[in-house]
């Protein structure tokens, strides 16, 4: 994992987490935080096959990370 620039003109604005198409959480980051990381604890009550994290750089747009998961209905 490479540190992301964190100056006044180039930084990660936010990170959002989704389970399939369902929005779960958002962490606003902003300038001054190199290599931002977010730890979120979520409970999924509906089936889901994938978690997606979107990180938005103010200069380069959205970067996406994906992880397959197996959440089944009870």
FENQUI-V904750 format. One record per residue. N is the residue number from 1. SS is DSSP state (A for helix, B for strand, O for the rest). PHI is phi as a letter, one per 30 degrees, with the letter a starting at -180 (999 if undefined). D_LAST is the distance of its C-alpha to the last C-alpha in Angstrom with 2 decimals. Layout:
n=N ss=SS phi=PHI d_last=D_LAST
n=N ss=SS phi=PHI d_last=D_LAST
//
This chain:
n=1 ss=O phi=999 d_last=36.23
n=2 ss=O phi=c d_last=39.36
n=3 ss=O phi=d d_last=40.14
n=4 ss=O phi=c d_last=40.19
n=5 ss=O phi=e d_last=43.44
n=6 ss=O phi=b d_last=43.34
n=7 ss=O phi=c d_last=46.58
n=8 ss=O phi=d d_last=47.43
n=9 ss=O phi=c d_last=47.36
n=10 ss=O phi=a d_last=44.50
n=11 ss=O phi=a d_last=41.13
n=12 ss=B phi=d d_last=37.34
n=13 ss=B phi=d d_last=36.65
n=14 ss=B phi=a d_last=32.87
n=15 ss=B phi=b d_last=29.61
n=16 ss=B phi=c d_last=26.51
n=17 ss=B phi=c d_last=22.92
n=18 ss=B phi=b d_last=20.55
n=19 ss=B phi=c d_last=17.06
n=20 ss=O phi=h d_last=17.95
n=21 ss=O phi=c d_last=19.99
n=22 ss=B phi=d d_last=18.58
n=23 ss=B phi=d d_last=21.09
n=24 ss=B phi=c d_last=19.92
n=25 ss=B phi=a d_last=23.24
n=26 ss=B phi=b d_last=26.95
n=27 ss=B phi=b d_last=29.57
n=28 ss=B phi=d d_last=33.19
n=29 ss=O phi=c d_last=35.52
n=30 ss=O phi=i d_last=39.07
n=31 ss=O phi=d d_last=42.32
n=32 ss=O phi=j d_last=43.31
n=33 ss=O phi=b d_last=40.14
n=34 ss=O phi=d d_last=40.60
n=35 ss=O phi=h d_last=37.58
n=36 ss=O phi=d d_last=35.02
n=37 ss=O phi=b d_last=31.68
n=38 ss=O phi=b d_last=28.72
n=39 ss=O phi=c d_last=26.00
n=40 ss=O phi=b d_last=22.88
n=41 ss=O phi=c d_last=19.84
n=42 ss=O phi=b d_last=16.83
n=43 ss=O phi=c d_last=13.26
n=44 ss=O phi=c d_last=11.13
n=45 ss=O phi=c d_last=8.59
n=46 ss=O phi=b d_last=8.63
n=47 ss=O phi=e d_last=8.94
n=48 ss=B phi=a d_last=12.38
n=49 ss=B phi=c d_last=14.92
n=50 ss=B phi=a d_last=17.79
n=51 ss=B phi=c d_last=19.16
n=52 ss=B phi=b d_last=22.68
n=53 ss=B phi=c d_last=25.36
n=54 ss=B phi=c d_last=28.44
n=55 ss=B phi=c d_last=31.62
n=56 ss=B phi=c d_last=34.52
n=57 ss=B phi=c d_last=38.07
n=58 ss=O phi=d d_last=40.72
n=59 ss=O phi=c d_last=42.97
n=60 ss=O phi=c d_last=40.80
n=61 ss=B phi=i d_last=37.83
n=62 ss=B phi=d d_last=34.15
n=63 ss=B phi=c d_last=32.90
n=64 ss=B phi=b d_last=29.37
n=65 ss=B phi=c d_last=27.32
n=66 ss=B phi=b d_last=24.22
n=67 ss=B phi=b d_last=21.63
n=68 ss=B phi=d d_last=19.06
n=69 ss=B phi=b d_last=15.61
n=70 ss=B phi=b d_last=12.37
n=71 ss=B phi=c d_last=9.29
n=72 ss=O phi=c d_last=6.43
n=73 ss=O phi=d d_last=3.82
n=74 ss=O phi=d d_last=0.00
//
